[in-house]
């Protein structure tokens, strides 16, 4: 019994240090805290990011309409950092081709990105995994 308990404890301990390689999948925006102000996700539409191994495509999803791409970018995970670079945006953007360093956390079906934008604004974004 002690051996089984010891093995179980060892497995749990080693699995707690498991790092993910990428954010692959579809994530839906679930709100943020920007400059200390909490914002809920929009109710008329949803924002989704489809992450591959090293890049993402962001879409606006509105009932009755085709999804519309509004942003693309690259990302890289290093330890607990996510370095994200926007490569295209349908609207003028101050973040285009600028690497943003986020601290990231994945807990169950949630992705939390915390960082400071180039203009000094602190941000914490919440994303829920769709698939």
WOMOPE-V900824 format. One record per pair of residues at least 12 apart in sequence whose ideal C-beta (glycine too) atoms are under 10 Angstrom apart, sorted by sequence separation. I is the first residue (numbers start at 1). J is the second residue. If there is no record, write none. Layout:
i;j
I;J
I;J
//
This chain:
i;j
29;41
47;59
48;60
57;69
58;70
59;71
73;85
74;86
85;97
86;98
102;114
103;115
112;124
113;125
28;41
29;42
46;59
47;60
48;61
57;70
58;71
73;86
74;87
85;98
86;99
100;113
102;115
112;125
113;126
45;59
46;60
47;61
57;71
58;72
72;86
73;87
84;98
85;99
86;100
101;115
102;116
111;125
112;126
113;127
45;60
46;61
56;71
57;72
58;73
71;86
72;87
73;88
84;99
85;100
100;115
101;116
111;126
112;127
29;45
30;46
44;60
45;61
46;62
56;72
57;73
71;87
72;88
73;89
83;99
84;100
100;116
110;126
111;127
29;46
30;47
45;62
46;63
50;67
55;72
56;73
71;88
72;89
83;100
84;101
100;117
110;127
111;128
28;46
29;47
42;60
44;62
45;63
55;73
56;74
70;88
71;89
72;90
82;100
83;101
84;102
100;118
109;127
110;128
111;129
28;47
29;48
44;63
48;67
50;69
54;73
55;74
56;75
69;88
70;89
71;90
82;101
83;102
98;117
99;118
109;128
110;129
27;47
28;48
29;49
42;62
45;65
54;74
55;75
69;89
70;90
71;91
81;101
82;102
84;104
98;118
108;128
109;129
27;48
28;49
46;67
54;75
55;76
69;90
70;91
81;102
82;103
83;104
102;123
103;124
104;125
106;127
108;129
109;130
26;48
27;49
45;67
49;71
50;72
51;73
52;74
53;75
54;76
68;90
71;93
73;95
80;102
81;103
82;104
95;117
102;124
26;49
27;50
45;68
47;70
49;72
52;75
54;77
73;96
74;97
76;99
78;101
80;103
81;104
82;105
94;117
95;118
100;123
102;125
104;127
106;129
25;49
26;50
27;51
47;71
49;73
51;75
71;95
73;97
75;99
79;103
80;104
94;118
95;119
25;50
26;51
71;96
74;99
75;100
77;102
79;104
80;105
94;119
23;49
24;50
25;51
49;75
73;99
24;51
25;52
73;100
75;102
77;104
23;51
24;52
56;84
58;86
22;51
23;52
24;53
27;56
29;58
55;84
75;104
77;106
82;111
84;113
22;52
23;53
24;54
26;56
55;85
56;86
58;88
60;90
22;53
23;54
26;57
27;58
56;87
57;88
58;89
82;113
84;115
21;53
22;54
24;56
55;87
58;90
82;114
83;115
21;54
22;55
23;56
26;59
28;61
82;115
81;115
75;113
23;75
22;75
22;76
23;77
22;77
21;77
20;77
19;77
19;78
23;82
19;79
51;111
19;80
23;84
49;111
61;130
51;127
49;127
51;129
27;106
30;109
48;127
30;110
32;112
47;127
48;128
50;130
23;104
28;109
30;111
32;113
33;114
49;130
50;131
27;109
30;112
32;114
35;117
48;130
23;106
27;110
28;111
34;117
20;104
25;109
27;111
46;130
35;120
36;121
41;126
20;106
25;111
35;121
36;122
38;124
39;125
41;127
19;106
34;121
35;122
39;126
41;128
23;111
34;122
35;123
36;124
38;126
33;122
34;123
23;113
33;123
34;124
32;123
33;124
34;125
32;124
33;125
31;124
32;125
33;126
31;125
32;126
30;125
31;126
32;127
29;125
30;126
31;127
29;126
30;127
31;128
27;125
28;126
29;127
30;128
27;126
28;127
29;128
27;127
28;128
26;127
27;128
28;129
26;128
27;129
28;130
26;129
27;130
28;131
23;127
25;129
26;130
27;131
25;130
26;131
23;129
25;131
//
